[in-house]
């Protein structure tokens, strides 16, 4: 327990006092002057670097001993150091989305009296994966340990790993068929799971008996504990060097400096004002087994976003007008929304590494109660919360980029992160045992374009700034599937002056199993959620996945005949048809009937949106894209680029023909154009008749039912009575 004789306040009182001082002074914990920094700036920065290095070192050590290819190969892990009140001081690289979610977890325990019961002692281990306490989704399992020095609580250390199996209604971690909390898998709700630096045996037994593949979870728990112990000892050694009083002042100043640095950076890079953006997310599952028995099978979500940048540099995001939470797995919690803000800031404004909870304190999120961002029912499922979280923060990135461009920092503009479908699987492994896992090669999708160059191909997702698809051989050890090939998906990047990054497709041969189920999740079925910017096109969506049941691939291989290694580029005919068997084409999301050895399956991921006018694209870049399979020759026409065969047979641009074609396309644009007033009048007639698809009508009705502000603005903008049209009543 805490040594109360050396503690000025009980922990809960200390947290409340810190928050009171922040409210009173506007500075973290009332730190109005960075005295230590002013007295010895070199020492100040050196100590910050030491803490950062300790976090990075602990993470890399834990990655090396992790059982999970998601952690070891893809880097789905982060570690951080916190104040006694639970505010992040320093953090490692990795999945930084979880730095502030761990802060919420620590504060939740403090507010709920854990100091008294179950008690907080040196060597204790606390774990959580409850999003309503502090994480994003069930597979994001976090462990924290207190740091005591001379009997005094001086901080916390924490680590998060994303687990590949969570024991939910479907195998894997992101349980897309969950419609209520009760089907998401194994919950650990702010529990003390260990003491004396050891995990409790009964906790390990619970994991072993409630997970399809407990080796990932259990050994990752041990890896996280090892990283926490390593960081804890590094902090204690540093305190031995500088003294506990200096440490407590230093940690507070680090956070206040982070808050001020975020405000200063916002003032430097952006233009104050109000920015608005919009995206949508649609899910089409009608008739697909297992989907949506409690809610509508097909639905559309409206995600309007307003960003206000104050003259002081504070960024406020307002989600007013978005949809209510639903009986699906894609709801989020305030903790998850905080995490989305934190990981976005660390990539776009605080990428030098010296970042902590101070950056988050320089922002504000307005999350209307009852929406998918802030459910008013803690039984709501959050298993695939990234499905809505990513498109929302993609809008935030594009609004930030508009402000960068307005300020003149064109090179900072970035179209935004990518919502890419994940594939999960389970059944009988190649070793004859039950298994379940999420395949994290989806961490290498195509990024959005930049304002100065094309997006990254197969190298980016928003939730992991160090995206890596992992080695084929490691994934093959963990699942009963052998890779036939990986291939670029042509045309998967949104068109523009600079195109979005392209994604890839994997093709597998099922191996040594008689039962394998495949599930996809977390992407919009028929709605463009990876938008473009400044005239750039969105990335394509509506993924199509192909399978071959009962292929003759083994016979063809034995005879030395050609094999198919990818679906190919022909939208009407797949290269997989050469393998015989039953050819299946499925639109995601879906869960398949069981596959078995000899079947072939392919899965593709999403690209990013484009930037700028397609008619300004460099013809030479398009010729290179066609030559290297990033673009089909037919798709080159969208850029107004005319290609011809060069002397060496490779495509090259016909510059004169391209100039003529682009002139024609610009003339066609002008001929099709109508005044805005005329377009609005035509659309107003549609609105008055509610001439929309049922999903669109339901979308507007639910937004108006939940938000008076949205209803008023919609009605005022279009000059109609929105509630009367969509709800059948008067305002």
Protein Blocks (a to p, Z undefined) as FASTA:
>chain_A
ZZfklpmbafklmmmmmmmmmmmnopahhiabcfklmmmmmlmmmmmmmmmmmmmmmmmm
mmmmpmblklmmnopacdddddfkopafbdcedjfklmmmmmmmmmmmmmnopmmogoja
ehiacddfbfklopfblklccddddddeehiafbdcddddddfbeoiabgcjblfkbcbf
klnoccdehiafbeehiacfklmmmmmmmcfblmlmmmmmmmmmmmmmmmmmmmmmmmmm
nopklmmmmmmmmmmmmmmmmmmmmmmmmccddddddddddddfehiahiaklbcfbdcd
dddddddddfkopacddfehiacddddfkbccfklmmmmmmmmmmmmmmmnopacfklmm
mpccdddehiaklccbfkbccklmmmmmmmmmmmmmmmmmmmmmmnopamlpcfbdcddd
ddddedjdfkopacddddfklmmccddddfkbccdehibcfklmkgcebjfklmmmmpcc
dcfbdcddehkaccdfbdcddddddddddehiabdcdddehiafklcfbdceehiacdde
hiaddddehiaklmmmmnopacdfbebjafkbcfklmngpjddddddddddddddehiac
dddddddddedjfklpcfklmmmmmmnopacfklmmmnopacdddfkopacddfklmmmm
mmmmmmmmmmmpccfklmmmmmmmmmmnopacfklmmmmmmmmmmmmklmmmmmmmnopa
fklmmnopaZZ
